[in-house]
């Protein structure tokens, strides 16, 4: 299994473990265990890290080498029928 990218991202921002832990609201020891992959990461922490670093959760977990989603490709792949269906679903929720 590939190693997660938490430490790499943290060091790119020149943050200590303590600084990043404070930013995302966890303890430094917990962050250290996540970086070392000693402990499984909570989903809420994974999301907080992805939001902070503006990368995908798959990149943080080491499951992808792509840091960012190409939103244009995603939107280009959505057909007009899909957009109509999404619009109808949103209208039904109101």
VOTOR-871376 format. One record per residue (C-alpha): x, y, z. Coordinates in nm, 4 decimals. Each point is the difference from the previous one (the first is absolute). Example, Ala and Ser with C-alpha at 12.3 -4.5 7.8 and 13.67 -1.06 7.14 Angstrom:
! VOTOR-871376
      east     north        up
    1.2300   -0.4500    0.7800
    0.1370    0.3440   -0.0660
! end
This chain:
! VOTOR-871376
      east     north        up
    0.0000    0.0000    0.0000
    0.1397    0.3427   -0.0891
    0.1023    0.2373    0.2776
   -0.2286    0.2932    0.0720
    0.1110    0.3522   -0.0935
   -0.0760    0.1853    0.3234
    0.3613    0.0559    0.0997
    0.0947    0.1056   -0.3540
   -0.2812    0.2572   -0.0136
    0.0778    0.1271    0.3485
    0.3674    0.0487   -0.0811
   -0.0820    0.1753   -0.3289
   -0.1862    0.2593    0.2079
    0.2872    0.0107    0.2506
   -0.2249   -0.0974    0.2876
    0.0910   -0.1942    0.3104
   -0.2184   -0.2875    0.1108
   -0.1200    0.2162    0.2859
   -0.0984    0.2865   -0.2320
   -0.1942   -0.2229   -0.2403
   -0.1638   -0.1868    0.2860
   -0.1207    0.3311    0.1452
   -0.1308    0.1123   -0.3387
   -0.2125   -0.3119   -0.0497
   -0.0932   -0.0401    0.3658
    0.1780   -0.3167    0.1095
    0.2915   -0.0795    0.2286
    0.3593   -0.0036   -0.1245
    0.0424   -0.3625    0.1077
   -0.3083   -0.0968   -0.1984
    0.1318    0.1732   -0.3116
    0.3325   -0.1787    0.0451
   -0.1790   -0.3356    0.0144
   -0.1960    0.0871   -0.3166
    0.3200    0.1001   -0.1823
    0.1725   -0.3219    0.1080
   -0.3147   -0.1977   -0.0893
   -0.0082   -0.1537    0.3451
   -0.3636    0.1032    0.0458
   -0.2821    0.0096   -0.2536
   -0.1061    0.3542   -0.0731
   -0.3486    0.1200    0.0885
   -0.2044    0.1089   -0.3007
   -0.0514    0.3440    0.1544
    0.3778    0.0469    0.0246
    0.0511   -0.1214   -0.3570
   -0.2538    0.2555   -0.1236
    0.1551    0.2769    0.2102
    0.3444   -0.0772   -0.1455
   -0.1331   -0.0101   -0.3572
   -0.1780    0.3315    0.0515
    0.3027    0.1639    0.1601
    0.2474   -0.1161   -0.2653
   -0.2543    0.0295   -0.2834
    0.0739   -0.3507   -0.1265
   -0.2045   -0.3151   -0.0477
   -0.0501   -0.2481    0.2801
    0.1467   -0.2687   -0.2265
    0.3205    0.2041   -0.0279
    0.0239    0.0343    0.3774
   -0.0473   -0.3758    0.0394
    0.2650   -0.0755   -0.2631
   -0.2541   -0.1606   -0.2313
    0.0633    0.2517   -0.2788
    0.2897    0.2067   -0.1261
   -0.2395    0.2683   -0.1233
   -0.0399    0.2681    0.2610
   -0.2937    0.1761   -0.1595
   -0.3182   -0.0990   -0.1774
   -0.0268    0.1331   -0.3546
   -0.3440    0.1516    0.0475
   -0.0268    0.0947   -0.3673
    0.0300   -0.3664   -0.1004
   -0.2639   -0.0941    0.2563
   -0.2424    0.2654   -0.1204
    0.0697   -0.0786   -0.3659
   -0.0890   -0.3634    0.0682
   -0.3428    0.0925    0.1357
   -0.2554   -0.0250   -0.2756
   -0.2914    0.2377   -0.0496
   -0.2339   -0.2774    0.1154
    0.1959   -0.0309    0.3245
   -0.0192    0.3756    0.0552
   -0.3761   -0.0052   -0.0597
   -0.0429   -0.2850    0.2481
    0.2144    0.1784    0.2622
   -0.2024    0.3171   -0.0498
   -0.3274   -0.1893    0.0412
    0.1249   -0.1694    0.3167
    0.1035    0.3340    0.1468
   -0.3385    0.1502   -0.0828
   -0.1764   -0.2886    0.1739
    0.1965    0.0640    0.3207
   -0.1292    0.3571    0.0235
! end
